[in-house]
Every structure is written in C-alpha cells, then in structure tokens.
Amino acid sequence: MKVDIEKIAKLSKLSISDSEKEKFEKQIENMIDMIENLPDISGKPFVDENNRMELRKDEVIESMERQKLLSNAPEVLAGCVAVPKTMES
C-alpha cells in the first residue's frame, strides 16, 4: 500500500525533512503490511451470547522464588523492592 507521508505530516501538523520522508513512508507501509497480514480471529469470539466479555481461566503457575527475585534488587525494604521517590507529596 502506498502512503502519502506529506499528507499525513500536514494533517498531523508535523514538519518532516526530505530525508525523513522516505524513512517514515517505508516504516508506515511496513506497519500497514504487517496489520494486513494478521491472522483471522473471527472464529474465536471475545463475548458470549449475552455480550459479556469472555475472560481467561485463572491458573496457578510456578514462578520465581521471592528470595531469588529480591536478590537482584538494588535495595529491599520490608520484603519489597525499594525505588526512589518519583513524586513530591
């Protein structure tokens, strides 16, 4: 599928240099090709006969041991990974 990158840039109010136009045009064409080649999932309904979303079943699976996981953390407080404060209160 051919993409008009200049039109997209104009509608998006973006300024794109000539050297970028070809690169972005190719990237968008690749994305469209990828989307067009996605498998058909019409045989797998996401809702039941009452239009309720179908949820996956909860299953217990084996996971990494807590101590092994925390051994990789730079700092641990009260059994949790400690991270720097990101917001002022």
C-alpha distances in whole Angstrom, upper triangle without the diagonal:
4,6,10,12,15,15,14,17,19,19,20,23,22,23,20,22,20,21,19,16,14,15,14,10,10,12,9,6,9,10,7,7,11,11,10,12,15,18,20,23,24,27,28,29,30,32,36,37,38,35,36,34,35,36,36,40,41,42,45,43,45,44,45,49,50,52,49,47,49,50,47,47,49,51,52,54,55,53,50,48,49,46,47,47,44,45,49,51
4,7,9,12,12,12,15,17,17,18,20,20,20,18,19,17,18,16,13,12,13,12,8,9,11,9,7,10,12,10,10,14,14,13,16,19,22,23,26,27,30,31,32,33,35,39,40,41,38,39,37,37,38,39,42,44,45,47,46,48,46,47,51,51,53,51,48,50,51,48,48,49,52,53,55,57,55,51,49,50,47,47,47,44,45,48,51
4,6,9,9,8,11,13,13,14,17,16,16,15,16,15,16,14,11,10,12,10,6,8,10,7,6,10,11,9,11,14,14,14,17,19,23,24,26,28,31,32,32,32,35,38,40,41,37,38,36,37,38,38,42,43,44,46,45,47,45,46,50,50,52,50,47,48,50,46,46,47,49,51,53,54,53,49,47,47,44,44,45,41,42,45,47
4,6,5,6,9,10,11,12,14,14,14,12,14,13,15,13,9,10,12,10,7,11,12,10,10,14,14,13,15,18,18,18,21,23,26,27,30,31,34,35,35,35,37,41,42,43,39,40,38,39,40,41,44,46,47,49,48,50,48,49,52,52,54,52,49,50,52,48,48,49,51,52,54,56,54,51,48,48,45,45,45,42,42,45,47
4,5,5,6,8,10,10,12,10,11,9,11,11,12,10,6,8,10,7,6,9,10,9,10,13,13,13,16,18,18,19,22,23,27,28,30,32,35,35,36,35,37,41,43,43,39,40,38,39,40,40,44,45,46,48,47,48,46,47,50,50,52,49,46,48,49,45,45,45,48,49,51,53,52,48,45,45,42,42,42,38,39,42,44
4,5,5,6,9,10,10,9,9,8,10,10,12,11,7,10,12,10,9,13,14,12,14,17,17,17,19,22,22,22,25,27,31,32,34,35,38,39,39,38,40,44,45,45,42,42,40,42,42,43,47,48,49,51,50,51,49,50,53,52,54,52,49,50,52,48,47,48,50,51,53,55,54,50,47,47,44,43,43,40,40,43,45
4,5,5,6,8,10,10,11,11,13,14,16,14,11,13,15,12,11,15,15,13,14,18,17,16,19,22,21,21,25,26,30,30,32,33,37,37,37,36,38,41,43,43,39,40,38,40,41,42,46,47,48,50,49,51,49,50,53,53,55,53,49,51,52,49,48,49,50,52,53,55,54,50,48,48,44,44,43,40,40,43,45
4,5,5,6,8,8,10,10,13,14,16,13,11,13,14,10,10,13,13,10,13,16,15,14,17,19,18,19,23,24,27,28,30,31,34,34,34,33,35,39,40,40,37,37,35,37,37,39,42,43,45,47,46,47,46,46,49,49,51,49,46,47,49,45,44,45,47,48,50,51,50,46,44,44,41,40,40,36,37,39,42
4,6,5,6,5,6,7,10,12,14,11,9,12,13,10,10,14,14,12,15,17,17,17,20,21,21,22,25,26,30,31,33,34,37,37,37,35,38,41,43,43,39,40,37,39,40,41,44,45,46,48,47,48,46,47,50,49,51,49,46,47,48,45,44,44,46,47,49,51,50,46,43,43,40,39,39,35,35,38,40
4,5,5,6,8,9,12,14,16,14,12,15,17,14,14,17,17,15,18,21,20,20,23,24,24,25,28,29,33,33,35,36,39,39,39,37,39,43,44,44,40,41,39,41,42,43,46,47,49,51,50,51,49,50,53,52,54,52,49,50,51,48,47,47,48,50,51,53,52,49,46,46,42,41,41,37,37,39,41
4,5,8,10,12,16,17,19,17,15,18,18,15,15,18,18,15,18,20,19,18,22,23,22,23,27,27,31,31,32,33,37,36,36,34,36,40,41,41,37,38,36,38,39,40,44,45,47,48,48,50,48,48,51,50,53,51,48,48,50,47,46,46,48,49,50,52,51,47,45,45,41,41,40,36,36,38,40
4,5,9,11,14,16,18,15,14,17,17,14,14,18,16,14,17,20,18,18,22,23,21,23,26,27,30,31,32,33,36,36,35,33,35,39,41,40,36,37,35,37,37,38,42,42,44,46,45,47,45,45,48,47,49,48,44,45,47,44,42,42,44,45,46,48,47,44,41,41,38,37,36,32,32,34,37
4,7,10,13,16,18,15,14,18,18,15,16,20,19,17,20,22,21,21,25,26,25,27,30,30,34,35,36,37,40,39,39,37,39,42,44,44,40,40,38,40,40,42,45,46,48,49,48,50,47,48,50,49,51,50,46,47,48,45,44,44,45,47,48,50,49,45,43,42,39,37,36,33,33,35,37
4,6,10,13,14,12,11,15,15,12,14,17,16,15,18,20,19,20,24,24,24,26,29,29,33,34,35,37,40,39,39,37,39,43,45,45,41,41,39,41,41,42,45,45,47,48,47,48,46,46,49,48,49,48,44,45,46,43,42,42,43,45,46,49,48,44,41,41,37,36,35,32,32,34,37
4,7,10,12,10,10,14,14,12,14,17,17,16,19,21,21,22,25,26,26,28,30,31,35,37,38,39,43,42,42,41,43,47,49,48,44,45,42,44,44,45,48,48,50,51,50,51,48,48,51,50,51,50,46,47,48,44,43,43,45,47,48,51,50,46,43,42,39,38,37,34,34,36,39
4,7,8,6,6,10,10,9,11,14,14,14,17,19,19,20,23,24,24,26,28,30,33,35,37,38,42,41,42,40,43,46,48,48,45,45,42,44,43,44,47,48,49,50,49,49,47,47,50,49,50,48,45,46,47,43,42,42,44,47,48,51,50,46,43,42,39,38,38,34,35,38,41
4,5,5,6,9,10,10,12,15,15,16,18,20,21,22,24,26,27,28,30,32,35,37,39,41,44,44,45,43,46,49,52,52,48,48,45,47,46,47,50,50,51,52,51,51,49,49,51,51,52,50,47,48,48,45,44,44,46,48,50,53,52,48,45,44,41,40,40,37,38,40,43
4,5,5,7,9,10,11,13,15,16,17,19,21,22,23,25,26,27,29,31,35,37,39,41,44,44,45,44,47,50,52,53,49,49,47,48,48,48,51,52,52,54,52,53,50,50,53,53,54,52,49,50,50,46,46,46,48,51,53,55,54,50,47,47,44,43,43,40,41,43,46
4,6,6,7,9,11,12,13,15,17,18,20,21,22,24,26,27,28,30,34,36,38,41,44,43,44,43,46,50,52,53,49,49,46,47,47,47,50,50,51,52,50,50,48,48,51,50,51,49,46,47,48,44,43,43,46,48,51,53,52,48,45,45,42,41,42,38,40,43,46
4,6,5,6,8,10,11,12,14,15,17,18,20,21,23,24,26,27,31,33,35,37,41,40,41,40,43,46,49,49,45,45,42,43,43,43,46,47,47,48,47,47,45,45,48,47,49,46,43,44,45,41,41,41,43,46,48,50,49,45,42,42,39,38,39,35,37,40,43
4,6,5,6,9,10,11,12,14,15,16,18,20,21,22,24,26,30,32,34,36,39,39,40,39,42,45,47,48,44,44,42,43,43,43,46,47,48,49,47,48,46,46,49,49,51,48,45,47,47,44,43,44,46,48,50,53,51,47,44,44,41,41,41,38,39,42,44
4,6,5,6,9,10,11,12,14,15,16,18,20,21,23,25,28,31,33,35,38,38,39,39,42,45,47,48,44,45,42,43,43,43,46,47,47,49,47,48,46,46,49,49,50,48,45,47,47,44,44,44,47,49,51,53,51,48,45,45,42,42,43,39,41,44,47
4,6,5,6,9,10,11,13,15,15,17,19,20,21,23,27,29,31,34,37,37,38,37,40,43,46,47,43,43,40,41,40,40,43,44,44,45,44,44,42,42,45,45,47,44,41,43,44,40,40,40,43,45,47,50,48,44,41,42,39,39,39,36,38,41,44
4,5,5,6,8,10,11,12,14,15,17,18,20,21,25,27,29,31,34,34,35,34,37,41,43,43,40,40,37,38,38,38,41,42,42,44,42,43,41,41,44,44,46,44,41,42,43,39,39,40,42,44,46,48,47,43,40,40,37,37,38,34,36,39,42
4,6,5,6,9,10,11,12,14,16,17,18,20,24,26,28,30,33,34,35,34,37,40,42,43,39,40,37,38,38,38,42,43,44,45,44,45,43,43,47,47,49,46,43,45,46,42,42,43,45,47,49,51,49,46,43,44,41,41,41,38,39,42,45
4,6,5,6,9,10,10,12,14,15,17,19,22,25,27,29,32,32,34,33,36,40,42,43,40,40,37,37,37,37,41,41,42,44,42,43,41,42,45,45,47,44,42,44,44,41,41,42,44,46,49,51,48,45,42,43,40,41,41,38,40,43,46
4,5,5,6,9,10,11,12,14,15,17,21,23,25,28,30,30,31,31,34,37,40,41,37,37,34,34,34,34,37,38,39,40,38,39,38,38,41,42,43,41,38,40,41,37,37,38,41,43,45,47,45,41,39,39,37,37,38,35,36,40,42
4,5,5,6,9,10,11,12,14,16,19,21,23,25,29,28,29,29,32,35,37,38,34,35,32,33,33,33,37,37,38,40,39,40,38,39,43,43,45,42,39,41,43,39,39,40,42,44,46,48,46,42,40,40,38,38,38,35,37,40,42
4,5,5,6,9,10,10,12,15,18,20,23,25,28,28,29,29,32,35,38,39,35,36,33,33,34,34,37,39,39,41,40,41,40,41,44,45,47,44,41,44,45,41,41,43,45,46,49,50,48,45,42,43,41,41,42,39,40,43,46
4,5,5,6,9,10,11,13,16,19,21,24,26,27,28,28,31,34,37,38,35,35,32,32,32,32,35,36,37,39,37,38,37,38,41,42,44,41,38,41,42,38,39,40,43,44,46,48,46,42,40,41,39,39,40,37,39,43,45
4,5,5,6,9,10,11,15,17,19,21,24,24,25,25,28,31,34,35,31,31,28,29,29,29,32,33,34,36,34,36,35,36,39,40,42,39,36,39,40,37,37,38,41,42,44,45,43,40,38,39,36,37,38,35,36,40,42
4,5,5,6,9,10,14,16,18,20,23,23,24,24,27,30,32,34,30,31,28,29,29,29,33,34,35,38,36,38,37,38,42,42,45,42,40,42,43,40,40,42,44,45,47,48,46,43,41,42,39,40,41,38,39,42,44
4,5,5,6,9,12,15,17,19,22,23,25,25,28,31,33,35,31,32,29,29,30,30,33,35,36,38,36,38,37,38,42,43,45,43,40,42,44,41,41,43,45,46,48,50,47,44,42,43,41,42,43,40,42,45,47
4,5,5,7,10,13,15,18,20,21,22,22,26,29,31,33,30,30,27,27,27,27,30,31,32,34,32,34,33,35,38,39,41,39,36,39,40,37,38,40,42,43,45,46,44,41,39,40,38,39,40,38,39,43,45
4,5,5,9,11,13,15,18,18,20,19,23,26,28,30,26,27,24,24,25,25,28,30,31,33,32,34,33,35,39,39,42,40,37,39,41,38,38,40,42,43,45,46,43,40,39,40,38,39,40,37,39,42,44
4,6,9,10,13,14,17,18,20,20,24,27,29,30,27,28,25,25,27,27,30,32,33,36,35,37,36,38,42,42,45,43,40,43,44,42,42,44,46,47,48,49,47,44,42,44,42,43,44,41,42,46,47
4,6,9,12,14,17,17,20,20,24,27,29,31,28,28,26,25,26,26,29,31,32,34,33,35,34,36,40,41,44,41,39,42,43,40,41,43,45,46,48,49,46,43,42,43,42,43,44,41,43,47,48
4,7,9,12,14,14,16,17,20,23,26,28,25,25,22,22,22,22,25,27,28,30,29,31,31,33,37,38,41,39,36,39,40,38,39,41,43,43,45,46,43,40,39,41,39,41,42,39,41,44,46
4,6,9,11,12,14,15,19,21,24,26,23,24,21,20,21,20,23,26,26,29,28,31,31,33,37,38,41,39,37,40,41,39,40,42,44,44,46,47,44,41,40,42,41,43,44,41,43,47,48
4,6,8,9,12,13,16,19,21,23,21,21,19,18,20,20,23,26,27,30,29,32,32,35,39,40,43,41,39,42,44,41,42,45,46,46,48,48,45,43,42,44,43,45,45,43,44,48,49
4,5,6,8,10,13,15,17,20,17,18,15,14,16,16,19,22,24,27,27,30,30,33,36,38,41,39,37,40,42,40,40,43,45,44,45,45,43,40,40,42,41,43,43,41,42,46,47
4,5,7,9,12,14,15,18,15,17,15,14,17,18,21,24,26,29,29,32,33,36,39,40,44,42,40,43,45,43,43,46,48,47,48,48,45,43,42,45,44,46,46,44,45,48,48
4,6,10,12,13,14,17,16,17,15,14,16,17,19,23,24,28,28,31,32,35,39,40,43,42,40,43,45,43,44,47,48,47,48,48,45,43,43,45,45,47,47,45,46,50,50
4,7,9,11,13,16,14,14,12,10,13,13,16,19,21,24,25,28,29,32,35,37,40,39,37,39,42,40,41,44,45,44,45,44,42,40,40,42,41,44,44,42,43,47,47
4,6,7,10,12,10,11,9,8,11,12,15,19,21,25,25,29,30,33,36,37,41,40,37,40,43,41,41,44,45,44,45,44,42,39,39,42,41,44,43,41,42,45,45
4,7,10,11,9,8,6,5,8,10,14,17,19,23,24,27,28,31,34,35,38,37,35,37,40,39,38,41,42,41,41,41,39,36,36,39,38,40,40,38,39,42,42
4,7,8,5,5,4,5,9,12,14,18,20,24,26,29,30,33,36,36,40,40,37,39,42,41,41,44,44,42,43,42,40,38,38,40,40,42,41,39,40,43,42
4,5,5,5,7,6,10,13,15,18,21,25,26,30,31,35,37,38,42,41,39,41,44,43,43,46,46,45,45,44,42,40,40,43,42,45,44,42,43,45,45
4,6,7,10,10,14,16,18,21,24,28,30,34,35,39,41,41,45,45,43,45,48,47,47,50,50,48,48,47,45,43,44,46,46,48,47,46,46,48,48
4,5,9,10,14,17,18,21,25,28,30,34,35,39,41,41,45,45,42,44,48,47,46,49,49,47,47,46,44,42,43,45,44,47,46,44,44,46,45
4,6,9,12,16,18,21,24,28,30,33,34,37,40,40,43,43,40,42,46,44,44,47,47,45,45,44,42,40,41,43,42,44,43,41,41,44,43
4,6,9,13,15,17,21,24,26,30,31,34,36,36,40,40,37,39,42,41,41,44,43,42,42,41,39,37,37,39,39,41,40,38,38,41,40
4,6,10,13,15,18,22,23,27,28,31,33,33,37,37,34,36,39,38,38,40,40,39,39,38,36,34,35,37,36,38,38,36,36,39,38
4,7,9,12,15,19,21,24,25,29,31,32,35,35,33,35,38,37,37,40,40,38,39,38,35,34,34,37,36,39,38,37,37,40,40
4,7,9,12,16,17,21,22,25,28,28,32,31,29,31,34,33,33,36,36,35,35,34,32,30,31,33,33,36,35,34,35,38,38
4,6,9,13,14,18,19,22,25,26,29,29,27,29,32,31,31,35,35,33,34,33,30,29,29,32,32,35,35,34,35,39,38
4,6,10,12,16,17,21,23,24,28,28,26,29,31,31,31,35,35,33,33,32,29,28,29,32,33,36,36,36,37,40,39
4,7,9,13,15,18,20,21,24,25,23,25,28,28,28,32,32,29,30,28,26,25,26,29,30,33,33,33,34,37,37
4,6,10,12,16,18,19,23,22,21,24,26,27,27,31,31,29,29,28,25,24,25,29,30,33,34,34,36,39,38
4,7,9,13,14,16,19,19,18,21,23,24,25,28,28,26,27,25,22,22,23,27,28,32,33,33,35,38,38
4,6,10,12,14,18,17,16,19,21,22,23,27,27,25,26,25,22,21,22,26,27,31,32,33,35,38,38
4,7,9,12,15,14,14,17,18,19,21,24,25,23,25,23,20,20,21,24,26,30,32,32,35,38,38
4,7,9,12,11,10,13,15,15,17,21,21,19,21,21,17,17,17,21,23,26,28,29,31,35,35
4,6,9,7,7,10,11,12,14,18,18,17,19,19,15,15,15,19,20,24,27,28,30,33,34
4,6,5,6,9,10,12,13,17,17,15,17,16,13,13,14,18,20,24,26,28,31,33,34
4,5,5,6,9,10,11,15,14,12,13,13,9,10,11,15,17,21,23,25,27,30,30
4,5,5,6,9,10,13,13,11,13,12,9,10,11,14,17,21,24,26,28,31,31
4,6,5,7,10,13,14,12,15,15,12,12,12,16,18,22,24,26,29,32,33
4,5,6,7,11,12,11,14,14,11,10,9,13,15,19,21,23,26,29,30
4,5,5,9,8,7,10,11,8,8,7,10,13,16,19,21,24,26,27
4,6,8,9,9,12,13,11,11,10,12,15,18,21,23,26,29,30
4,7,9,10,13,15,13,12,9,12,13,16,19,21,25,27,29
4,5,7,10,13,11,9,6,8,9,13,16,18,21,24,25
4,7,10,14,13,11,8,8,9,11,14,17,20,22,24
4,7,10,10,9,6,5,8,10,13,16,19,21,22
4,7,6,5,5,5,9,12,14,17,20,21,22
4,5,5,6,6,10,12,14,17,19,20,20
4,6,8,9,13,15,16,19,21,22,22
4,7,9,13,16,18,20,22,24,24
4,6,9,13,14,17,19,21,21
4,6,10,12,15,17,20,21
4,7,9,12,15,17,18
4,6,9,12,14,16
4,6,9,11,14
4,6,8,10
4,7,10
4,6
4
